[in-house]
């Protein structure tokens, strides 16, 4: 049985807020670069639903 918990941390700076994006880094894929907030929400939701990497 897989854990229902998932750990995530977001550090959001002024540049991120101005650009409405987040600079994403993951353990699995490393630096993913700037991604829009809407795309981050979609990818994060998909990763949680399928127990996969972001």
Secondary structure, DSSP 8 states (H G I E B T S, - for coil): ---S---------HHHHHHTEEEEEETTTEEEEEEEHHHHHHHHHHHHHHT---
